[in-house]
Amino acid sequence: MHADKGISCQCPWVIHFSTARPGPYICAERDGGGLPYWLYAIHPDISLRSADPRFLIRVEAWWGRLLPILRERLYENGGNVIMVQLENEYGSYGLQTGYCDIEYMNALKVSNQHNSRTLS
């Protein structure tokens, strides 16, 4: 493994693996879940973490740029990324809000497959 791929080469028994969390929503500890402020400015009434087409078109654009780069860093391609999380704790979110958008999660899966065949 190469150090430039994020793998530790200093000690033969220590290898650092990571889980990629490309969003769209990355965590509740970040303002807006890590979503950009300009998204709220353009669409103040946007329904986040849903199949709202105004939201999904931005997700598609983001993943269209990010996932091809991430593909190179997958473990199977010599990198240290062993898993990709499409959404952050969405099942928990659904339990808390009483709302779980299956169409949204399916849209994320399809977008992921479209933007990177390796990340399916």
VEXPA-917806 format. One record per residue (C-alpha): residue number from 0; residue in three letters; x, y, z. Coordinates in steps of 0.25 Angstrom, whole numbers. Layout:
N
{NUM; "ala"; {X; Y; Z}}
...
***
This chain:
120
{0; "met"; {0; 0; 0}}
{1; "his"; {4; 14; -2}}
{2; "ala"; {5; 25; 8}}
{3; "asp"; {-1; 35; -2}}
{4; "lys"; {-14; 26; -1}}
{5; "gly"; {-15; 29; 14}}
{6; "ile"; {-9; 16; 18}}
{7; "ser"; {1; 16; 30}}
{8; "cys"; {14; 9; 25}}
{9; "gln"; {22; 12; 38}}
{10; "cys"; {17; -1; 45}}
{11; "pro"; {14; -13; 38}}
{12; "trp"; {2; -17; 47}}
{13; "val"; {-4; -3; 47}}
{14; "ile"; {-13; 0; 35}}
{15; "his"; {-23; 11; 35}}
{16; "phe"; {-36; 9; 28}}
{17; "ser"; {-47; 19; 27}}
{18; "thr"; {-62; 20; 24}}
{19; "ala"; {-65; 31; 14}}
{20; "arg"; {-77; 40; 18}}
{21; "pro"; {-80; 48; 5}}
{22; "gly"; {-93; 53; 9}}
{23; "pro"; {-102; 59; 5}}
{24; "tyr"; {-105; 60; 20}}
{25; "ile"; {-93; 57; 29}}
{26; "cys"; {-96; 59; 43}}
{27; "ala"; {-105; 67; 53}}
{28; "glu"; {-93; 73; 60}}
{29; "arg"; {-90; 82; 48}}
{30; "asp"; {-99; 94; 45}}
{31; "gly"; {-110; 89; 35}}
{32; "gly"; {-104; 75; 35}}
{33; "gly"; {-92; 80; 27}}
{34; "leu"; {-101; 85; 16}}
{35; "pro"; {-97; 98; 9}}
{36; "tyr"; {-103; 111; 14}}
{37; "trp"; {-106; 115; 0}}
{38; "leu"; {-116; 104; -2}}
{39; "tyr"; {-125; 110; 9}}
{40; "ala"; {-123; 124; 3}}
{41; "ile"; {-127; 119; -11}}
{42; "his"; {-139; 110; -6}}
{43; "pro"; {-143; 115; 8}}
{44; "asp"; {-155; 105; 8}}
{45; "ile"; {-146; 93; 3}}
{46; "ser"; {-149; 79; 9}}
{47; "leu"; {-136; 73; 13}}
{48; "arg"; {-133; 59; 14}}
{49; "ser"; {-145; 56; 5}}
{50; "ala"; {-148; 53; -10}}
{51; "asp"; {-150; 68; -12}}
{52; "pro"; {-145; 70; -26}}
{53; "arg"; {-139; 83; -23}}
{54; "phe"; {-130; 76; -12}}
{55; "leu"; {-127; 63; -21}}
{56; "ile"; {-122; 71; -33}}
{57; "arg"; {-112; 77; -23}}
{58; "val"; {-108; 64; -18}}
{59; "glu"; {-106; 58; -32}}
{60; "ala"; {-97; 70; -35}}
{61; "trp"; {-89; 68; -23}}
{62; "trp"; {-87; 53; -24}}
{63; "gly"; {-85; 55; -39}}
{64; "arg"; {-72; 62; -36}}
{65; "leu"; {-68; 55; -23}}
{66; "leu"; {-71; 40; -25}}
{67; "pro"; {-62; 38; -37}}
{68; "ile"; {-50; 44; -28}}
{69; "leu"; {-54; 35; -17}}
{70; "arg"; {-55; 22; -25}}
{71; "glu"; {-39; 23; -27}}
{72; "arg"; {-38; 23; -12}}
{73; "leu"; {-46; 10; -9}}
{74; "tyr"; {-39; -2; -3}}
{75; "glu"; {-41; -10; -15}}
{76; "asn"; {-34; 0; -23}}
{77; "gly"; {-22; 1; -14}}
{78; "gly"; {-28; 12; -5}}
{79; "asn"; {-32; 12; 10}}
{80; "val"; {-47; 14; 8}}
{81; "ile"; {-54; 1; 12}}
{82; "met"; {-69; 6; 13}}
{83; "val"; {-77; 18; 8}}
{84; "gln"; {-89; 23; 16}}
{85; "leu"; {-99; 29; 7}}
{86; "glu"; {-107; 36; 18}}
{87; "asn"; {-104; 38; 33}}
{88; "glu"; {-113; 31; 43}}
{89; "tyr"; {-125; 33; 34}}
{90; "gly"; {-132; 21; 41}}
{91; "ser"; {-131; 28; 54}}
{92; "tyr"; {-136; 41; 48}}
{93; "gly"; {-148; 34; 43}}
{94; "leu"; {-151; 28; 56}}
{95; "gln"; {-150; 42; 63}}
{96; "thr"; {-158; 50; 53}}
{97; "gly"; {-168; 39; 49}}
{98; "tyr"; {-164; 41; 35}}
{99; "cys"; {-155; 32; 26}}
{100; "asp"; {-155; 35; 11}}
{101; "ile"; {-152; 22; 4}}
{102; "glu"; {-152; 29; -9}}
{103; "tyr"; {-141; 38; -4}}
{104; "met"; {-132; 27; 0}}
{105; "asn"; {-135; 20; -14}}
{106; "ala"; {-131; 33; -21}}
{107; "leu"; {-118; 33; -13}}
{108; "lys"; {-115; 19; -17}}
{109; "val"; {-118; 21; -32}}
{110; "ser"; {-110; 34; -32}}
{111; "asn"; {-98; 27; -25}}
{112; "gln"; {-99; 15; -36}}
{113; "his"; {-100; 26; -47}}
{114; "asn"; {-88; 33; -42}}
{115; "ser"; {-79; 22; -39}}
{116; "arg"; {-81; 8; -43}}
{117; "thr"; {-71; 3; -32}}
{118; "leu"; {-79; 10; -21}}
{119; "ser"; {-92; 2; -23}}
***
